[in-house]
Amino acid sequence: MMAPLCRSALSAAIVILGLTGAVAAQDAQSGGLSIELNEIAPSEKGCMLTFVADNRLQQSLSKASFEFVLFDQKGLVERMAVLDFRDLPAGKTKVRQFDLPGTKCEAVKSLLINDAPACVGEGIDKGACMRGLKTGSKSAVELKG
């Protein structure tokens, strides 16, 4: 026969393990994508944007593209561009670079991820790329989602 104290400790351990599993499952579901603007630098063609993309979804993406809006120093739309991040494997971090011909880096004050026209992967619904998207920037240019 199990002592009452041991029974209580065992019950508490089961509850804690159950809660830990539920929180881990919730974190995995809400993990989403994160996109960081790591660097913005002049290039021969115009302006090179370097992003770090981290896929914390439970599934891999075979294709992900995002519609970016570039704002100038006055807050006016400089241009819009769809950038193809290609595949983003689950649990992996990828660096992607995009050269924007005719864009002057010094004219860009902020970026907005407006939409995700392509968000494709097995078991992935179209809205998964934008739902819970986390953004950040290590450059002087702000990135918003």
N, CA, C and O of each residue as an XYZ file, in Angstrom:
580
protein
N       0.836     -1.184      0.000
C       0.000      0.000      0.000
C       0.881      1.247      0.000
O       1.867      1.322      0.732
N       0.511      2.230     -0.835
C       1.301      3.441     -0.996
C       0.940      4.440      0.101
O      -0.238      4.654      0.389
N       1.948      5.043      0.706
C       1.726      6.044      1.749
C       1.037      7.263      1.141
O       1.259      7.570     -0.030
N       0.186      7.980      1.934
C      -0.532      9.150      1.419
C       0.404     10.206      0.847
O       0.064     10.837     -0.154
N       1.569     10.419      1.447
C       2.507     11.434      0.971
C       3.046     11.052     -0.409
O       3.158     11.896     -1.298
N       3.379      9.764     -0.577
C       3.867      9.292     -1.873
C       2.788      9.423     -2.935
O       3.069      9.813     -4.068
N       1.532      9.092     -2.562
C       0.415      9.211     -3.491
C       0.238     10.668     -3.930
O      -0.002     10.937     -5.107
N       0.356     11.600     -2.991
C       0.219     13.028     -3.294
C       1.342     13.501     -4.207
O       1.112     14.251     -5.156
N       2.567     13.052     -3.909
C       3.711     13.437     -4.741
C       3.552     12.886     -6.155
O       3.837     13.579     -7.132
N       3.094     11.629     -6.260
C       2.876     11.020     -7.565
C       1.792     11.764     -8.334
O       1.943     12.014     -9.530
N       0.704     12.118     -7.664
C      -0.379     12.880     -8.304
C       0.114     14.230     -8.783
O      -0.220     14.657     -9.888
N       0.908     14.907     -7.961
C       1.451     16.221     -8.333
C       2.373     16.092     -9.544
O       2.333     16.926    -10.448
N       3.211     15.039     -9.562
C       4.123     14.831    -10.687
C       3.343     14.593    -11.974
O       3.713     15.106    -13.030
N       2.266     13.818    -11.892
C       1.444     13.548    -13.082
C       0.812     14.836    -13.586
O       0.788     15.082    -14.792
N       0.297     15.666    -12.672
C      -0.312     16.946    -13.061
C       0.728     17.852    -13.711
O       0.457     18.461    -14.746
N       1.923     17.948    -13.110
C       2.981     18.810    -13.655
C       3.409     18.325    -15.037
O       3.556     19.128    -15.959
N       3.611     17.014    -15.184
C       3.994     16.476    -16.496
C       2.911     16.726    -17.533
O       3.213     17.055    -18.680
N       1.649     16.573    -17.135
C       0.545     16.834    -18.059
C       0.510     18.292    -18.486
O       0.309     18.595    -19.662
N       0.707     19.202    -17.525
C       0.711     20.634    -17.856
C       1.896     20.990    -18.731
O       1.762     21.775    -19.670
N       3.063     20.419    -18.431
C       4.256     20.688    -19.234
C       4.042     20.245    -20.671
O       4.412     20.958    -21.603
N       3.441     19.059    -20.858
C       3.159     18.564    -22.208
C       2.174     19.463    -22.936
O       2.343     19.733    -24.125
N       1.142     19.930    -22.231
C       0.141     20.808    -22.848
C       0.767     22.131    -23.255
O       0.476     22.652    -24.331
N       1.640     22.685    -22.387
C       2.307     23.956    -22.711
C       3.242     23.767    -23.899
O       3.292     24.621    -24.784
N       3.983     22.662    -23.930
C       4.893     22.401    -25.058
C       4.115     22.277    -26.355
O       4.535     22.810    -27.382
N       2.984     21.578    -26.321
C       2.165     21.438    -27.538
C       1.628     22.792    -27.970
O       1.593     23.096    -29.162
N       1.208     23.611    -27.000
C       0.697     24.945    -27.334
C       1.808     25.803    -27.929
O       1.577     26.526    -28.898
N       3.030     25.734    -27.352
C       4.156     26.505    -27.877
C       4.483     26.086    -29.302
O       4.754     26.936    -30.150
N       4.460     24.783    -29.576
C       4.766     24.301    -30.919
C       3.724     24.794    -31.911
O       4.053     25.167    -33.037
N       2.449     24.795    -31.480
C       1.393     25.260    -32.378
C       1.491     26.762    -32.607
O       1.250     27.239    -33.716
N       1.845     27.516    -31.559
C       1.875     28.973    -31.683
C       3.254     29.466    -32.090
O       3.475     30.674    -32.177
N       4.189     28.549    -32.341
C       5.549     28.928    -32.680
C       5.616     29.853    -33.876
O       6.291     30.881    -33.831
N       4.931     29.504    -34.932
C       4.865     30.336    -36.126
C       6.206     30.586    -36.780
O       7.173     29.852    -36.577
N       6.236     31.634    -37.562
C       7.432     32.048    -38.280
C       7.966     33.330    -37.660
O       7.213     34.139    -37.118
N       9.270     33.496    -37.750
C       9.842     34.791    -37.400
C      10.737     35.222    -38.554
O      11.485     34.425    -39.121
N      10.639     36.493    -38.880
C      11.466     37.060    -39.940
C      12.135     38.303    -39.384
O      11.483     39.224    -38.893
N      13.466     38.301    -39.478
C      14.259     39.426    -38.983
C      14.981     40.074    -40.161
O      15.597     39.389    -40.977
N      14.899     41.389    -40.240
C      15.722     42.126    -41.198
C      17.089     42.253    -40.546
O      17.261     43.000    -39.583
N      18.060     41.519    -41.076
C      19.370     41.456    -40.462
C      20.275     42.587    -40.943
O      21.041     43.161    -40.169
N      20.171     42.901    -42.254
C      21.031     43.948    -42.803
C      20.385     44.545    -44.051
O      19.662     43.872    -44.785
N      20.666     45.813    -44.266
C      20.263     46.496    -45.491
C      21.505     47.238    -45.968
O      22.081     48.028    -45.220
N      21.923     46.989    -47.210
C      23.175     47.555    -47.702
C      23.080     47.859    -49.190
O      22.436     47.125    -49.939
N      23.727     48.952    -49.620
C      23.753     49.268    -51.048
C      24.411     48.140    -51.847
O      25.338     47.485    -51.371
N      23.919     47.928    -53.064
C      24.498     46.924    -53.955
C      24.703     47.569    -55.323
O      24.332     48.723    -55.537
N      25.288     46.823    -56.232
C      25.517     47.346    -57.590
C      24.202     47.689    -58.278
O      24.135     48.641    -59.056
N      23.154     46.912    -57.992
C      21.867     47.123    -58.649
C      20.970     48.108    -57.917
O      20.133     48.767    -58.533
N      21.142     48.212    -56.606
C      20.253     49.070    -55.821
C      20.466     48.884    -54.337
O      21.350     49.500    -53.741
N      19.634     48.015    -53.733
C      19.689     47.811    -52.293
C      19.512     46.326    -51.980
O      18.570     45.691    -52.455
N      20.426     45.782    -51.176
C      20.387     44.374    -50.798
C      19.801     44.255    -49.396
O      20.287     44.871    -48.448
N      18.737     43.442    -49.286
C      18.112     43.163    -47.999
C      18.481     41.743    -47.581
O      18.337     40.807    -48.367
N      18.953     41.581    -46.355
C      19.287     40.265    -45.829
C      18.352     39.953    -44.673
O      18.261     40.711    -43.707
N      17.655     38.821    -44.786
C      16.688     38.398    -43.775
C      17.131     37.085    -43.146
O      17.788     36.264    -43.786
N      16.760     36.899    -41.879
C      16.918     35.627    -41.190
C      15.494     35.140    -40.909
O      14.735     35.793    -40.193
N      15.144     33.986    -41.484
C      13.800     33.422    -41.320
C      13.896     32.152    -40.485
O      14.724     31.281    -40.752
N      13.045     32.055    -39.478
C      13.048     30.916    -38.568
C      11.659     30.280    -38.587
O      10.674     30.926    -38.231
N      11.580     29.015    -39.003
C      10.301     28.306    -39.073
C      10.112     27.471    -37.812
O      10.747     26.430    -37.645
N       9.238     27.932    -36.931
C       8.897     27.195    -35.712
C       7.518     26.539    -35.818
O       6.931     26.146    -34.810
N       7.008     26.424    -37.051
C       5.786     25.659    -37.284
C       6.131     24.176    -37.152
O       7.302     23.802    -37.219
N       5.138     23.352    -36.969
C       5.391     21.918    -36.871
C       5.661     21.303    -38.244
O       6.203     20.201    -38.330
N       5.290     22.005    -39.318
C       5.475     21.488    -40.666
C       6.455     22.361    -41.448
O       6.613     23.553    -41.183
N       7.100     21.727    -42.413
C       7.985     22.452    -43.322
C       7.156     23.185    -44.367
O       6.053     22.764    -44.715
N       7.703     24.277    -44.855
C       7.084     25.017    -45.952
C       7.884     24.725    -47.214
O       9.102     24.900    -47.241
N       7.196     24.280    -48.255
C       7.875     24.030    -49.529
C       8.006     25.324    -50.325
O       8.864     25.438    -51.200
N       7.144     26.306    -50.015
C       7.214     27.610    -50.676
C       6.577     28.653    -49.767
O       5.460     28.482    -49.279
N       7.315     29.733    -49.554
C       6.791     30.859    -48.769
C       7.242     32.149    -49.431
O       8.430     32.354    -49.680
N       6.284     33.007    -49.710
C       6.633     34.330    -50.232
C       5.844     35.370    -49.456
O       4.739     35.108    -48.981
N       6.427     36.544    -49.338
C       5.825     37.621    -48.561
C       5.798     38.897    -49.376
O       6.742     39.215    -50.098
N       4.694     39.625    -49.246
C       4.559     40.926    -49.905
C       5.071     41.986    -48.934
O       4.506     42.192    -47.860
N       6.147     42.649    -49.332
C       6.755     43.700    -48.517
C       6.379     45.064    -49.061
O       6.324     45.275    -50.273
N       6.122     45.986    -48.148
C       5.893     47.381    -48.498
C       7.058     48.173    -47.908
O       7.328     48.087    -46.710
N       7.747     48.941    -48.749
C       8.859     49.765    -48.306
C       8.366     51.198    -48.169
O       7.786     51.759    -49.099
N       8.604     51.785    -46.999
C       8.201     53.165    -46.737
C       9.431     54.057    -46.720
O      10.497     53.654    -46.255
N       9.273     55.285    -47.237
C      10.385     56.229    -47.254
C      10.436     57.011    -45.935
O       9.687     56.723    -45.002
N      11.325     57.996    -45.875
C      11.537     58.796    -44.668
C      10.293     59.589    -44.250
O      10.139     59.932    -43.078
N       9.414     59.876    -45.205
C       8.184     60.629    -44.911
C       7.006     59.719    -44.585
O       5.903     60.198    -44.321
N       7.239     58.404    -44.603
C       6.165     57.453    -44.329
C       5.331     57.129    -45.553
O       4.275     56.507    -45.438
N       5.794     57.545    -46.724
C       5.088     57.256    -47.970
C       5.585     55.939    -48.554
O       6.742     55.563    -48.362
N       4.706     55.242    -49.266
C       5.083     53.971    -49.877
C       6.101     54.228    -50.990
O       5.816     54.922    -51.966
N       7.272     53.661    -50.822
C       8.356     53.753    -51.807
C       8.113     52.732    -52.917
O       8.222     53.047    -54.102
N       7.785     51.509    -52.515
C       7.475     50.442    -53.465
C       6.930     49.236    -52.722
O       7.033     49.134    -51.500
N       6.343     48.319    -53.494
C       5.871     47.034    -52.973
C       6.569     45.947    -53.773
O       6.788     46.084    -54.976
N       6.911     44.872    -53.091
C       7.593     43.768    -53.771
C       7.246     42.451    -53.079
O       7.168     42.380    -51.853
N       7.041     41.412    -53.887
C       6.847     40.071    -53.349
C       8.206     39.387    -53.384
O       8.828     39.258    -54.439
N       8.657     38.947    -52.200
C       9.954     38.294    -52.073
C       9.735     36.813    -51.786
O       9.014     36.451    -50.857
N      10.365     35.963    -52.590
C      10.202     34.513    -52.505
C      11.257     33.932    -51.561
O      12.439     33.885    -51.902
N      10.833     33.492    -50.383
C      11.736     32.908    -49.404
C      11.983     31.421    -49.675
O      12.700     30.760    -48.924
N      11.392     30.903    -50.744
C      11.526     29.507    -51.163
C      11.080     28.565    -50.057
O      10.050     28.800    -49.425
N      11.832     27.515    -49.816
C      11.461     26.531    -48.791
C      11.976     26.977    -47.421
O      13.041     27.583    -47.304
N      11.198     26.663    -46.402
C      11.595     26.937    -45.017
C      11.291     25.674    -44.200
O      10.161     25.484    -43.750
N      12.304     24.807    -44.008
C      12.088     23.568    -43.273
C      11.693     23.827    -41.810
O      12.149     24.793    -41.199
N      10.849     22.960    -41.264
C      10.410     23.076    -39.870
C      11.605     22.996    -38.935
O      12.483     22.150    -39.103
N      11.631     23.884    -37.949
C      12.687     23.882    -36.951
C      14.027     24.385    -37.442
O      15.034     24.220    -36.753
N      14.064     24.992    -38.611
C      15.326     25.466    -39.193
C      15.329     26.980    -39.356
O      14.280     27.617    -39.457
N      16.525     27.532    -39.380
C      16.727     28.950    -39.638
C      17.426     29.076    -40.985
O      18.397     28.370    -41.258
N      16.929     29.976    -41.821
C      17.509     30.207    -43.150
C      17.804     31.695    -43.332
O      17.072     32.547    -42.827
N      18.870     31.996    -44.047
C      19.196     33.374    -44.414
C      18.850     33.531    -45.886
O      19.246     32.718    -46.721
N      18.107     34.584    -46.190
C      17.714     34.867    -47.572
C      18.084     36.312    -47.906
O      17.883     37.219    -47.098
N      18.627     36.513    -49.105
C      18.999     37.855    -49.561
C      18.218     38.212    -50.807
O      17.950     37.368    -51.663
N      17.857     39.489    -50.891
C      17.103     40.001    -52.025
C      17.711     41.329    -52.462
O      17.907     42.236    -51.653
N      18.006     41.426    -53.750
C      18.534     42.655    -54.324
C      17.380     43.399    -54.972
O      16.727     42.864    -55.868
N      17.121     44.617    -54.536
C      16.024     45.415    -55.084
C      16.598     46.470    -56.028
O      17.056     47.523    -55.585
N      16.572     46.181    -57.343
C      17.111     47.116    -58.326
C      16.386     48.467    -58.266
O      15.165     48.531    -58.124
N      17.170     49.535    -58.377
C      16.596     50.879    -58.433
C      16.144     51.431    -57.090
O      15.599     52.533    -57.035
N      16.356     50.694    -56.011
C      15.978     51.179    -54.681
C      17.223     51.677    -53.965
O      18.242     50.987    -53.924
N      17.139     52.865    -53.407
C      18.248     53.421    -52.634
C      18.008     53.105    -51.159
O      16.977     53.475    -50.598
N      18.951     52.430    -50.548
C      18.803     52.002    -49.149
C      18.525     53.175    -48.215
O      17.723     53.055    -47.288
N      19.181     54.304    -48.454
C      19.002     55.454    -47.566
C      17.588     56.030    -47.628
O      17.187     56.787    -46.745
N      16.834     55.675    -48.665
C      15.456     56.158    -48.798
C      14.468     55.290    -48.027
O      13.310     55.673    -47.861
N      14.911     54.116    -47.550
C      14.008     53.185    -46.873
C      14.069     53.407    -45.361
O      15.121     53.257    -44.739
N      12.923     53.765    -44.788
C      12.856     53.971    -43.333
C      12.271     52.748    -42.624
O      12.719     52.384    -41.537
N      11.269     52.115    -43.243
C      10.652     50.951    -42.615
C      10.086     50.006    -43.665
O       9.852     50.380    -44.814
N       9.875     48.772    -43.232
C       9.282     47.731    -44.076
C       8.072     47.159    -43.346
O       8.047     47.070    -42.118
N       7.081     46.778    -44.124
C       5.894     46.129    -43.587
C       5.664     44.849    -44.372
O       5.670     44.866    -45.603
N       5.458     43.728    -43.665
C       5.052     42.502    -44.338
C       3.534     42.572    -44.415
O       2.834     42.417    -43.414
N       3.050     42.805    -45.613
C       1.638     43.069    -45.863
C       0.807     41.792    -45.965
O      -0.345     41.756    -45.533
N       1.404     40.742    -46.541
C       0.661     39.514    -46.816
C       1.652     38.397    -47.147
O       2.844     38.638    -47.339
N       1.137     37.188    -47.208
C       1.923     36.030    -47.626
C       1.181     35.372    -48.792
O       0.361     34.482    -48.565
N       1.450     35.792    -50.043
C       0.744     35.235    -51.193
C       0.956     33.729    -51.372
O       0.085     33.038    -51.899
N       2.121     33.218    -50.929
C       2.370     31.776    -51.012
C       2.788     31.280    -49.633
O       3.740     31.778    -49.031
N       2.054     30.293    -49.156
C       2.352     29.642    -47.874
C       1.960     28.184    -48.075
O       0.837     27.781    -47.772
N       2.917     27.390    -48.601
C       2.602     26.049    -49.072
C       3.438     25.005    -48.333
O       4.648     25.155    -48.165
N       2.770     23.965    -47.905
C       3.429     22.840    -47.259
C       2.379     21.808    -46.898
O       1.195     22.131    -46.810
N       2.798     20.582    -46.689
C       1.856     19.523    -46.348
C       1.202     19.825    -45.004
O       1.885     20.003    -43.996
N      -0.132     19.881    -45.000
C      -0.875     20.162    -43.780
C      -0.882     21.624    -43.366
O      -1.286     21.945    -42.248
N      -0.439     22.516    -44.248
C      -0.358     23.952    -43.941
C      -1.538     24.665    -44.575
O      -1.806     24.491    -45.764
N      -2.249     25.469    -43.786
C      -3.293     26.294    -44.389
C      -2.669     27.626    -44.808
O      -1.658     28.050    -44.248
N      -3.279     28.276    -45.793
C      -2.722     29.484    -46.408
C      -2.397     30.584    -45.400
O      -1.446     31.339    -45.607
N      -3.162     30.691    -44.317
C      -2.950     31.753    -43.338
C      -1.862     31.474    -42.317
O      -1.568     32.340    -41.493
N      -1.256     30.300    -42.344
C      -0.267     29.926    -41.324
C       0.960     30.827    -41.322
O       1.549     31.053    -40.265
N       1.357     31.342    -42.468
C       2.563     32.174    -42.535
C       2.377     33.545    -41.874
O       3.331     34.113    -41.342
N       1.168     34.066    -41.909
C       0.919     35.386    -41.317
C       0.430     35.293    -39.871
O       0.626     36.220    -39.084
N      -0.195     34.191    -39.531
C      -0.740     34.024    -38.176
C       0.410     33.882    -37.188
O       1.204     32.946    -37.284
N       0.500     34.797    -36.253
C       1.546     34.742    -35.236
C       2.929     35.088    -35.752
O       3.924     34.774    -35.098
N       3.018     35.734    -36.919
C       4.311     36.114    -37.488
C       5.028     37.078    -36.548
O       4.459     38.077    -36.108
N       6.268     36.765    -36.253
C       7.088     37.636    -35.410
C       8.108     38.324    -36.312
O       8.724     37.688    -37.167
N       8.276     39.617    -36.115
C       9.228     40.370    -36.923
C      10.204     41.121    -36.023
O       9.923     41.381    -34.853
N      11.334     41.456    -36.585
C      12.335     42.221    -35.862
C      13.364     42.749    -36.833
O      13.366     42.389    -38.011
N      14.240     43.604    -36.337
C      15.270     44.184    -37.190
C      16.533     44.442    -36.391
O      16.486     44.930    -35.262
N      17.662     44.104    -36.998
C      18.962     44.427    -36.414
C      19.576     45.611    -37.143
O      20.692     46.027    -36.830
N      18.856     46.151    -38.109
C      19.350     47.309    -38.857
C      18.617     48.555    -38.353
O      17.770     48.472    -37.464
N      18.954     49.699    -38.928
C      18.288     50.948    -38.563
C      16.887     51.027    -39.156
O      16.101     51.900    -38.788
N      16.573     50.108    -40.079
C      15.257     50.076    -40.736
C      14.344     49.166    -39.934
O      14.697     48.025    -39.638
N      13.162     49.675    -39.581
C      12.190     48.924    -38.798
C      11.438     47.932    -39.699
O      11.111     48.248    -40.842
N      11.170     46.732    -39.171
C      10.370     45.725    -39.874
C       9.145     45.421    -39.037
O       9.260     45.072    -37.862
N       7.956     45.553    -39.644
C       6.697     45.285    -38.955
C       5.969     44.177    -39.697
O       6.136     44.001    -40.904
N       5.153     43.428    -38.950
C       4.387     42.342    -39.545
C       2.928     42.637    -39.570
O       2.140     41.817    -40.042
